Amino acid sequence: MDANLNQLSQLIVQRRKELNIKQEDLSDLTNIAIRTIRDLEKGKGNPSLETMNQLMNVLGIELLFKLKK
């Protein structure tokens, strides 16, 4: 598993639990399939920027990243 994706999945799980939101509720709030949320929380998949933006907005997470040169 990619280290960055692993960190991201842990962050999503941690924040969702802090907000006391179930996976099903997060799916409803973001219009992202429950299967996609489950996969992301397991560190699987390759989420689109749109998917990540929806999740980050609902969870109140700001992502900063560097582009590799």
Secondary structure, DSSP 8 states (H G I E B T S, - for coil): --HHHHHHHHHHHHHHHHTT--HHHHHHHHT--HHHHHHHHTT-S---HHHHHHHHHHHT---------
